């Protein structure tokens, strides 16, 4: 009987893991062309990660993280409200004069044409990561909800979800 229980637990674990999907999100950095920052060195792209939790009846949950340590340090939560969260960090010297914005360009290598609910701003030696649910709807045309926002190990992390 014990071996059946162990087998069942193993199968359940495999099935649960199979429903978790991690996605690499590539954000394309677009420097400004206002002429105010000659020699403006910016990263070409920034990569974030979002992972779907196993399906639960009635809705879905997505966990996200941004390892920005290659370009910034001292990330903190700058502002939050019911629909958005903003993290801010100090750009590393190499990128300290970067003046640019970024939005989602690709998810798992596929071109992204939807609402860029994740954005970046590079300005005055700082980088701002913005998670904004404004205008992002779920399957029932309800606004998706930010469930958690934090900084872990110096990196922005978040959880958002919606109904199905």
N, C-alpha and C positions, 0 to 999 in steps of 0.2 A: 504494500500500500504506500509506503514511504517513497518508493521509486516512481510511482505514478504521480504523487504530489510534486516531486522534484521535476519530473518531465513536464507537468502542467505549468509549473512556475517558470521553467525555461522557455516554453513555447509562448506563454503570456508575455514574458520579458522581450522576446524577439519581436512579437507582433506589436507591442507598444513602441519599441524602438523604431520599427519600420514606419510608423505613422509620424515620426518627428522629422521635419524637413528643415535643414539649415540652408539659408540663402546668402550669397555674397552680393552685396549692393555696392555698385561702383558709382561714385559721385564725380561728375566732370567739373573741374574747377575752371571758371571763366573770369580771367582778370578784367579789370575795368579798362576802358580806353579813353579815360578822361585826361590823360597826359599828366596827371598829378604825381605819379610815382614812376619816374624813369628808373630802369634797373629793377623793377618790381619782380622779384623771384617768388613764384608760387608753386606748390605741388601741382602736377598735371592732373592727378586724380586722388581721391580718398576712398578707401574701402571700409565698409561697415558690414556687420553681420546681423541677420535676424533669423530666429529659429521658431518654427511653429511647435507649440506643445501638442501632445497627443489629443486627438479629437474628443470633445465632451459634448454630449447632446445639448443643443440650444445655443452653442456659440463656439468661438475660437479665441485663442490667446497666442500672441506673438511676443517673444523675448528678443530684445535687441541690445547690441553693444557696439561701441566705437573705440577701437584701440588707436588713439591719436598720438601715442607717445613718440612717433617718428617726426611729428611736426609741432607738438605742443606739450606743455606741462602745466601742473597746478590746475587741473580741471575741477570746477565747482558748479553747482547749480546756481544760476544767476536769477532765474525767474520762473514761476509756474502759475498756471491758472487752470480752469476746468478743461481747456482744449489744447494747451501747449506746454512745452517745457523747453527751457533754454539753458544750455551749459556754456560756460566760458572758460577759456584757458589762455595762457601766455604762449605766443608763438616762439619757437626756438629761433635763435639768432639768424639762421639761414633764411627763414621765411618772415622775419619780423617786419619787413616793409611790404609784405604782400597785401594787396587790396583787390579782393575778388569775391565772388559768390560761387556756390555750387549747388547742384540739384541732382536727383537720381537720374543717371543716364542708362544704366544696365542693371538687371537683376539676373544672376546666374548666367551672365554672358549674353542675355537677350535684351535687345533695345527696349527701354521703358518709355511708354507714351502717356502714362497716367499722371495723376496728381502727385507732385513731389512733396510728400508729407515730411520728408527729411531734407533739410537744407543746411548749408554752411555759409557763414560770412567771415571774411578775413579783413580786418580793419584795425588800424592804430595798434599793431603789435599783438592783437588778440584774435582768437578764433572762437566763433559762436556756432554751436550745433543746435539747430532748432528742430524739434519734433512737434508738428502742428497738425492736429486732426481737423482743423477747419475745412469743411467741404469734403472730407473723406467719409464715405458712407459704407455701411455693411449691406448684406443681402436684403435687409428689411427697410432700407433707406433711413436708417438711424445713424447718427454720427458715431463713429468709433470712439472708444473711451481709453484714455491713458490710465492704466491701473497702478503703475509704479514708475518712479523716476529716482535715480540715485547715481552715486559715483562709487565704483568698486575698483580697488587697486589702481586708483588714479584715472579710471576710464568711465565715460558716461554709459549708463545702462538704463534700460526702460522696458516696460511691458505695456502692451496695448491689446485691445480685443474688440470683438463685435458679436452680433447675433447672426445666426444662420437661418 
